[in-house]
Amino acid sequence: MSTLLRPAVLARRHGGPEVLEYTDIEVADPGPGELRIVQHAIGLNYADVYQRQGAHGPHGTTQFPVVLGSQGAGVVESVGEGVQGFQVGEAVAYVHPGAYAAVRCVPASRTLLLPAGLTLETAAATLLRGMTAEYLLHRLYAVQHGDRVLIHAAAGGMGMILSSWARALGAEVIGTVGSEAKRETALAHGCHHVIDYRRENFVERVREITHGAGVAVVYDAVGKDVFLPSLDCLQTRGMAINFGTASGDVEAFDLQRLHAKSLTVCRPTLRSFIATREELQHSASVFAAAVRKGAVKAEVHRRYALRDVQQAHRELESRATTGAAILAP
């Protein structure tokens, strides 16, 4: 078995962006059931910040050093024993831990031929978000024509996909943003109404916009700062979905808050919805079809060299950015 030395980003402990170390690591030949991929683009997601900080799960469970990241796209360089359906030179995308690397091995079961309608860059930037939006809008809560929905962080990479897709499904989309500068971005990507939650009381504004009726569902990637007030935005039998915690985890609350209007609360994760290869392929194909139809834009808004990963994390963590970003090896 031969090994290569290729650039990657390692973390040897939890902490701030300074723990991210750009270095060379050994990359072996693909094992049985694996592909070795030369990466053209690596997705940058807020979940990478959680992983770097050790925010989810007890400290001491991570095996250091660790390569961060969970999605990328590139070209198959080598095929391991027993792999079918992939050939050297084919363009592919995947969702699997350990993405911050120029070359890496990935289980073929978590890899997809590049879906039609996506490029290597847009697949790396948006596939994970697109599949998240697919299950949020189609499976966890199936958005219907005429539904009112509230989407927090509507100008972020995830929020832009959710907002535009929800609008294409016929929903009336209310988005919140953290600054006036992000208002136009949210309006340009599907929102009918935009609320600056740092300057306005978003609960009162939602009541005004919906004439007191409330929304059918709240999609919340912010967490602590907005989740509990969001319950007051829901209509009877509405659902509040917290799928991210950019402002911190949602703390314990009294379940009686749900009682009067029979509300539902959920804290999902993408991996539960793409656990099998069939689910992975289905979710990716539904998202790619939405891109081809123009319901969703697959865009890259910021590009960073892999060696500039610390800067990328600082800007991502500032919550001052809009849209999706990639790391380029």
C-alpha positions in Angstrom: 0.0 0.0 0.0 1.4 3.4 -1.0 0.8 6.7 0.9 0.9 10.3 -0.2 1.6 13.5 1.7 -1.1 16.0 1.0 -2.2 19.3 2.6 -5.0 19.2 5.2 -6.2 21.0 8.3 -5.8 19.4 11.7 -7.1 20.3 15.1 -5.2 18.8 18.1 -7.6 20.2 20.7 -10.9 22.1 21.0 -10.8 25.9 20.9 -10.9 29.0 18.7 -9.8 29.3 15.1 -6.2 29.3 16.2 -6.3 25.5 16.9 -6.7 24.9 13.1 -3.3 23.8 11.8 -2.6 23.7 8.0 -0.1 20.9 7.5 0.6 17.8 5.4 -0.8 14.4 6.3 -0.5 10.9 4.9 -3.2 9.7 2.6 -3.3 5.9 2.0 -4.7 4.0 -0.9 -8.4 3.5 -0.6 -9.5 0.5 1.4 -12.3 -1.9 0.5 -15.4 0.0 -0.2 -13.6 3.4 -0.5 -12.8 6.0 -3.0 -9.7 8.3 -3.0 -10.9 11.7 -4.1 -8.8 14.7 -5.2 -10.9 17.5 -3.9 -11.7 20.6 -5.9 -13.8 22.3 -3.2 -14.7 21.7 0.5 -17.9 22.9 2.1 -17.7 25.4 5.0 -20.6 25.1 7.4 -21.4 26.4 10.9 -21.4 22.9 12.1 -17.6 23.0 11.6 -17.5 25.7 14.2 -19.4 23.5 16.7 -16.9 20.6 16.0 -13.9 22.8 16.5 -15.3 24.2 19.8 -16.4 20.8 21.0 -19.8 22.4 21.6 -21.8 19.2 20.9 -21.1 16.1 23.0 -18.9 15.7 26.1 -15.3 16.8 25.9 -12.9 13.9 25.8 -14.9 11.9 23.2 -13.0 13.4 20.1 -10.0 11.4 19.0 -7.3 14.0 18.2 -5.8 15.0 15.9 -9.0 15.4 13.9 -9.7 16.7 10.4 -12.8 18.9 10.5 -15.5 19.3 7.9 -18.1 17.0 6.5 -18.7 17.7 2.7 -16.7 18.2 -0.4 -16.5 17.5 -4.1 -13.8 16.4 -6.5 -12.6 13.7 -8.9 -12.1 10.0 -8.2 -8.4 9.2 -8.2 -8.5 5.6 -7.1 -11.2 3.0 -6.5 -11.0 0.5 -3.6 -11.7 -3.2 -3.7 -15.4 -4.1 -4.1 -16.6 -0.7 -5.2 -19.1 -0.6 -8.0 -20.7 2.4 -9.8 -17.7 4.6 -9.7 -14.7 5.0 -12.1 -11.4 6.9 -12.0 -11.9 10.4 -13.3 -15.6 10.8 -12.4 -16.8 13.9 -10.7 -18.3 13.2 -7.3 -19.6 14.8 -4.1 -20.0 13.4 -0.6 -21.1 14.0 3.0 -18.7 12.4 5.4 -16.5 13.6 8.3 -12.9 14.6 7.6 -13.3 17.0 4.6 -10.6 19.7 5.3 -8.0 17.9 3.1 -6.7 18.2 -0.5 -7.0 14.4 -1.0 -8.9 12.0 1.1 -10.5 8.5 1.1 -14.3 8.4 1.5 -16.7 5.4 1.7 -18.3 4.9 -1.6 -21.6 4.5 0.2 -21.5 8.1 1.3 -20.5 9.4 -2.2 -22.6 10.5 -5.1 -21.9 11.0 -8.7 -22.1 14.8 -9.2 -25.8 15.5 -9.5 -26.9 17.2 -12.8 -27.3 20.9 -12.2 -24.5 21.2 -9.7 -20.8 22.0 -10.3 -18.0 20.8 -8.1 -18.0 24.1 -6.3 -21.7 24.5 -5.9 -22.0 20.9 -4.7 -19.4 21.4 -2.1 -21.0 24.7 -1.0 -24.7 23.7 -1.0 -25.3 19.9 -1.0 -25.4 19.5 2.7 -27.6 22.6 3.1 -29.7 21.5 0.2 -30.4 18.1 1.7 -31.1 19.7 5.1 -33.6 21.9 3.4 -35.1 18.9 1.6 -36.0 17.1 4.8 -37.0 20.2 6.6 -39.4 21.3 3.9 -40.6 18.0 2.6 -40.4 15.4 5.3 -40.2 16.8 8.8 -42.8 19.4 8.1 -44.2 19.2 4.5 -44.8 22.8 3.5 -48.1 23.3 1.7 -49.2 26.0 -0.6 -50.6 28.9 1.5 -48.6 28.0 4.6 -46.9 30.9 6.4 -43.4 30.1 7.5 -40.8 31.9 9.7 -37.2 31.4 8.8 -34.5 32.7 11.1 -31.1 33.8 9.7 -32.7 34.1 6.3 -29.6 35.7 4.7 -27.3 32.9 5.6 -26.4 30.1 3.2 -29.0 27.8 4.8 -31.6 30.4 5.2 -31.4 31.5 1.5 -32.0 28.0 0.3 -34.9 27.4 2.8 -36.5 30.8 1.9 -36.4 30.4 -1.9 -37.5 26.8 -1.8 -40.4 27.5 0.6 -41.6 30.3 -1.6 -41.4 28.0 -4.7 -43.7 25.6 -2.7 -46.2 28.3 -2.4 -45.5 29.5 1.2 -45.6 33.0 2.5 -42.1 33.5 3.8 -41.2 35.7 6.7 -37.4 35.9 7.3 -35.4 37.4 10.2 -31.9 38.8 9.8 -29.4 40.2 12.2 -28.6 43.5 10.4 -30.1 45.9 7.9 -27.4 45.1 5.5 -28.8 41.6 5.2 -32.4 42.7 4.4 -31.9 43.0 0.7 -30.2 39.6 0.5 -33.1 37.9 2.2 -35.6 39.7 0.0 -33.7 38.6 -3.1 -33.8 35.0 -2.0 -37.4 34.3 -1.4 -38.6 36.2 1.6 -41.9 38.2 1.3 -41.2 40.0 4.6 -37.9 40.6 6.4 -37.5 41.5 10.1 -34.3 42.8 11.6 -34.6 41.0 15.0 -31.9 43.1 16.6 -33.9 46.3 16.0 -37.5 45.0 15.9 -39.6 42.7 18.1 -40.0 39.8 15.7 -42.9 38.3 17.6 -44.9 41.5 17.3 -44.0 41.9 13.6 -45.0 38.3 12.9 -48.3 38.9 14.5 -48.8 42.1 12.4 -47.9 40.4 9.2 -50.1 37.4 9.8 -53.0 39.4 11.3 -52.6 37.5 14.6 -52.9 34.1 13.0 -49.2 33.1 13.4 -47.1 30.8 11.2 -47.4 27.1 10.6 -43.7 26.4 11.2 -40.6 28.1 12.4 -37.2 27.1 11.0 -34.5 28.1 13.5 -30.8 27.8 13.0 -30.0 30.5 15.6 -31.1 28.8 18.8 -30.8 30.4 22.2 -31.5 34.1 21.2 -34.7 33.4 19.3 -36.2 29.9 19.9 -38.5 30.5 22.9 -40.0 33.8 21.6 -40.6 31.9 18.3 -43.1 29.7 20.1 -45.3 32.8 20.4 -45.2 33.1 16.6 -46.9 29.8 15.9 -50.4 29.1 15.0 -52.4 26.4 16.7 -50.8 23.0 16.1 -47.7 24.7 14.7 -44.2 23.3 14.7 -41.0 24.9 15.9 -37.8 23.3 14.4 -34.5 24.1 15.9 -31.8 22.7 13.6 -28.8 24.9 14.5 -27.5 26.9 17.5 -25.4 29.8 16.2 -26.3 31.8 19.3 -26.0 28.9 21.8 -28.0 25.9 22.7 -31.7 26.2 23.6 -32.0 25.7 27.4 -34.6 23.7 29.2 -38.1 25.2 29.2 -41.5 24.4 30.7 -43.4 22.1 28.4 -46.6 23.8 29.5 -45.7 26.5 27.0 -46.7 24.1 24.3 -50.0 23.1 25.8 -52.4 25.9 25.0 -52.0 25.7 21.2 -50.9 22.0 21.0 -47.5 23.0 19.7 -44.8 20.6 18.5 -41.0 21.2 19.0 -38.3 19.3 17.2 -34.4 19.2 17.3 -33.5 17.2 14.2 -30.2 16.3 12.6 -29.5 15.7 8.9 -27.7 12.3 9.5 -31.0 10.8 10.7 -32.6 11.7 7.4 -29.8 10.4 5.1 -28.8 7.4 7.2 -29.2 4.9 4.3 -27.7 5.2 0.8 -31.2 5.3 -0.6 -32.1 8.3 1.6 -28.9 10.0 0.7 -29.5 9.6 -3.0 -33.1 10.6 -2.8 -32.4 13.8 -0.8 -29.6 14.9 -3.1 -31.7 14.2 -6.2 -34.7 16.2 -4.9 -32.4 19.2 -4.1 -30.6 19.0 -7.5 -34.0 18.9 -9.3 -35.1 22.0 -7.4 -31.9 23.7 -8.6 -32.5 22.7 -12.2 -36.1 24.0 -12.0 -34.8 27.3 -10.7 -36.6 27.0 -7.4 -33.3 27.2 -5.6 -30.0 28.9 -6.5 -26.9 26.9 -5.9 -24.3 29.7 -5.4 -20.9 30.2 -3.9 -20.6 33.6 -2.2 -17.1 33.4 -0.7 -14.0 31.4 -1.5 -11.0 30.8 0.8 -7.8 28.9 0.3 -7.6 25.9 2.5 -4.5 27.5 4.2 -6.6 30.5 5.1 -9.0 28.3 7.2 -8.5 30.3 10.4 -9.7 33.5 8.7 -12.6 31.6 7.2 -13.7 30.4 10.6 -13.4 33.8 12.2 -15.6 35.3 9.5 -18.1 32.4 9.7 -18.3 32.6 13.5 -18.9 36.4 13.4 -22.3 35.8 11.9 -21.7 38.8 9.7 -21.4 36.9 6.5 -24.1 36.0 3.9 -24.5 33.0 1.7 -22.4 29.9 1.2 -18.6 29.5 1.2 -16.0 27.0 0.2 -12.4 26.1 1.0 -10.2 25.5 -2.1 -7.3 23.1 -1.6 
